[in-house]
Amino acid sequence: MTNTQTPAAKGPASYFPSIEKKHGQPISHWKELIRSSPLTKHMELVAWLKEEHGLGHGHANALVKHTLDEGAE
């Protein structure tokens, strides 16, 4: 497998290509879900994505971290 991404994503964003491939939705879809959720705590959001949307822990954690970090800027 060759890496065609330049530059390589770092941190939570490094999970984004595999999240999109595995779950068939763009990252913007997941970020909008997170932003529209009444939940606000990191681990609550991670658990919700895992339970309600079938994401694995790593993918859910990466999405929540990236989305909450954007809101903190």
Secondary structure, 3 states (H helix, E strand, C coil): CCCCCCCCCCHHHHHHHHHHHHHCCCHHHHHHHHHHCCCCCHHHHHHHHHHHHCCCHHHHHHHHHHHHHHHHC
